[in-house]
Each structure stands twice: as structure tokens, then as C-alpha cells.
Amino acid sequence: MAEGQTHKRKRKPGRPTDYRGAVTCELVATAPLPATVTQLAEHLGVSTRVLYDWMEAHDEFLQAVTRRRAMADDMVEGSLYGSTLGYTRTLKEQKLDKDGCAHDLERDVHIPANPNAGLAWLKNRRPDTWREKREVEITGDFAQRVKEAAAALQLIDDEGE
């Protein structure tokens, strides 16, 4: 460096980032669930591209986003589990009597088990037993079996003529 010159830091071109460390991470923690990337970006007032850039550049931000999204996943998992078994909910409502007075009423409503939810649960938790795709291992001379099957089909075809 020549005498009298000061060293200037090179800046990246473009607008300075709005990322503010702990403050931004705290904002992620207050985002409404289910906390999709689009919802988080809207909550923070940035584009999804900026959100992805921040997640790549700042590990603490990535961890905050991952924790928030895991909360939504946990809630869905709990709902799916409850739906699989069935559950009872207490509903509260207000009814007006003939004189116009409001009365608070409570009643229990049973939500029956959902077999499709149970199947989805089992396919994910026990895939070896419940997945629909089965792998079949063929042993022996496969090429010979194919030739024999083709010959058998040809015999059937010849008999039909």
C-alpha cells in the first residue's frame, strides 16, 4: 500500500442485509405456525430467496428456522396420532333461551378413529412391514425362465389360431 492510503474494506455489491442476528432469530420464534418458508419470509418482511440466503450464511438462523418448523411437524404428528386412535372433545357453545338469555353449554363429542391416518402412521413408522412397494428377489436362471414363459405364451397363441 502506498504511503497516505488507507485500507478500505471491499463491500459486496447491492443493498446491505437486514439480518440482525439474535433479533432476527427471535422473530422466527414468533412466526405463526405451520411456518413454511414462504410464511417465515412474509413474517420477516423479506423474500424467500433472502430467507434461504440467511439460512445458508448464518448457522444460528438456520437452527432457529429448523426449530420453528419442527414445532409445526410435532403438532401435525400429534394430531395424526390422535386421529388414528379417535378422541373425545368437549365443545362449548352459547344458546339463547326463549327469553333471550344466553346459557353456556358443554357437550362431549367423540371423533372416531381414522383408519387412513393409522395407515399413514404405520407406513412411515414401520415401512418394512407396511409399505406398499414390495421387493421380490428372483433366484435361479432368470433368462431361462423368461424363455420358457415366452415359449409357453407362443404355444397358447398358436393353439388359438
C-alpha positions as CSV (number, residue, x, y, z in Angstrom):
1,M,0.0,0.0,0.0
2,A,1.3,3.4,-0.9
3,E,2.0,6.0,1.8
4,G,-1.0,8.0,2.9
5,Q,-3.5,5.4,1.6
6,T,-5.9,3.7,3.9
7,H,-7.1,0.2,3.5
8,K,-10.8,0.1,2.6
9,R,-12.8,-3.0,3.0
10,K,-14.4,-4.2,-0.2
11,R,-18.2,-4.4,0.1
12,K,-20.4,-6.7,-1.7
13,P,-22.5,-5.0,-4.4
14,G,-26.1,-4.5,-3.6
15,R,-28.2,-3.5,-0.7
16,P,-26.9,-4.1,2.8
17,T,-28.6,-7.1,4.6
18,D,-31.4,-6.6,7.0
19,Y,-30.2,-9.6,9.0
20,R,-29.7,-8.7,12.7
21,G,-28.6,-11.9,14.4
22,A,-30.4,-12.6,17.7
23,V,-33.2,-10.2,16.9
24,T,-34.0,-11.9,13.6
25,C,-33.8,-15.4,15.3
26,E,-36.3,-14.2,18.0
27,L,-38.6,-13.0,15.2
28,V,-38.5,-16.5,13.7
29,A,-39.6,-17.9,17.1
30,T,-42.8,-15.7,17.0
31,A,-43.8,-16.7,13.4
32,P,-47.2,-18.2,13.0
33,L,-47.3,-21.9,12.5
34,P,-47.1,-24.0,10.3
35,A,-44.0,-21.9,9.5
36,T,-43.5,-22.7,5.8
37,V,-40.6,-20.9,4.2
38,T,-43.0,-18.5,2.5
39,Q,-44.8,-17.7,5.7
40,L,-41.5,-17.1,7.5
41,A,-40.3,-14.8,4.8
42,E,-43.6,-12.8,4.9
43,H,-43.4,-12.6,8.7
44,L,-39.8,-11.3,8.5
45,G,-40.7,-8.9,5.6
46,V,-38.2,-10.5,3.2
47,S,-38.3,-12.6,0.1
48,T,-37.9,-16.4,0.2
49,R,-34.6,-16.0,-1.6
50,V,-33.3,-13.8,1.2
51,L,-34.5,-16.3,3.7
52,Y,-32.6,-19.1,2.0
53,D,-29.5,-16.9,1.8
54,W,-29.7,-16.1,5.5
55,M,-30.1,-19.8,6.3
56,E,-27.0,-20.6,4.3
57,A,-24.9,-17.8,5.7
58,H,-26.0,-17.9,9.4
59,D,-26.0,-21.2,11.2
60,E,-27.9,-19.8,14.2
61,F,-30.6,-18.6,11.9
62,L,-30.9,-22.0,10.2
63,Q,-31.2,-23.6,13.6
64,A,-34.0,-21.1,14.6
65,V,-35.9,-21.8,11.4
66,T,-35.4,-25.6,11.8
67,R,-36.7,-25.5,15.4
68,R,-39.8,-23.5,14.4
69,R,-40.6,-25.8,11.6
70,A,-40.1,-28.8,13.8
71,M,-42.7,-27.4,16.2
72,A,-45.3,-27.5,13.4
73,D,-44.2,-31.0,12.4
74,D,-44.7,-32.1,16.1
75,M,-48.2,-30.6,16.2
76,V,-49.1,-32.5,13.0
77,E,-47.7,-35.7,14.3
78,G,-49.7,-35.4,17.5
79,S,-52.9,-34.6,15.5
80,L,-52.3,-37.6,13.2
81,Y,-51.7,-39.9,16.2
82,G,-54.9,-38.6,17.9
83,S,-56.8,-39.0,14.6
84,T,-55.5,-42.6,14.3
85,L,-57.0,-43.6,17.7
86,G,-60.0,-41.4,17.8
87,Y,-60.7,-38.9,20.6
88,T,-63.3,-37.0,22.5
89,R,-63.6,-33.3,22.5
90,T,-65.6,-31.0,24.8
91,L,-67.4,-28.4,22.8
92,K,-68.5,-25.2,24.4
93,E,-71.3,-23.1,23.0
94,Q,-73.8,-20.5,24.0
95,K,-77.5,-20.9,23.4
96,L,-80.3,-18.4,23.8
97,D,-83.4,-19.5,25.7
98,K,-86.9,-18.3,24.8
99,D,-86.4,-15.2,26.9
100,G,-83.2,-14.2,25.1
101,C,-80.9,-15.1,28.0
102,A,-77.6,-16.7,27.0
103,H,-76.6,-20.0,28.6
104,D,-73.1,-21.7,28.3
105,L,-73.4,-25.3,27.4
106,E,-70.8,-28.0,27.2
107,R,-71.1,-31.3,25.4
108,D,-68.7,-34.1,24.6
109,V,-68.3,-35.1,21.0
110,H,-66.5,-38.3,20.0
111,I,-64.4,-38.2,16.9
112,P,-64.0,-41.8,15.6
113,A,-60.7,-43.3,14.7
114,N,-59.5,-42.6,11.1
115,P,-58.0,-45.8,9.5
116,N,-56.3,-43.8,6.8
117,A,-54.4,-41.8,9.4
118,G,-53.4,-45.1,11.0
119,L,-52.2,-46.5,7.7
120,A,-50.1,-43.3,7.0
121,W,-48.6,-43.6,10.5
122,L,-47.7,-47.2,10.1
123,K,-46.2,-46.7,6.6
124,N,-43.9,-44.0,8.0
125,R,-43.1,-45.6,11.3
126,R,-42.8,-49.3,10.2
127,P,-42.0,-49.2,6.5
128,D,-40.6,-52.7,6.3
129,T,-44.0,-54.1,7.3
130,W,-46.5,-51.6,6.0
131,R,-45.1,-50.0,2.8
132,E,-46.9,-50.8,-0.4
133,K,-43.8,-51.4,-2.5
134,R,-42.5,-54.9,-2.1
135,E,-39.2,-56.1,-3.4
136,V,-39.1,-59.6,-4.7
137,E,-35.9,-61.5,-5.2
138,I,-35.8,-63.9,-8.1
139,T,-33.3,-66.7,-7.8
140,G,-32.1,-69.1,-10.4
141,D,-31.6,-68.7,-14.1
142,F,-33.9,-65.8,-14.8
143,A,-33.1,-65.7,-18.5
144,Q,-34.1,-69.4,-18.9
145,R,-37.4,-68.7,-17.1
146,V,-38.2,-65.8,-19.4
147,K,-37.5,-68.0,-22.5
148,E,-39.8,-70.8,-21.1
149,A,-42.6,-68.3,-20.3
150,A,-42.3,-66.8,-23.8
151,A,-42.4,-70.3,-25.3
152,A,-45.5,-71.1,-23.3
153,L,-47.2,-67.9,-24.5
154,Q,-46.3,-68.8,-28.0
155,L,-47.9,-72.2,-27.6
156,I,-51.1,-70.7,-26.3
157,D,-51.1,-68.2,-29.1
158,D,-50.5,-71.0,-31.7
159,E,-53.4,-73.1,-30.2
160,G,-55.8,-70.1,-30.5
161,E,-55.2,-69.8,-34.3
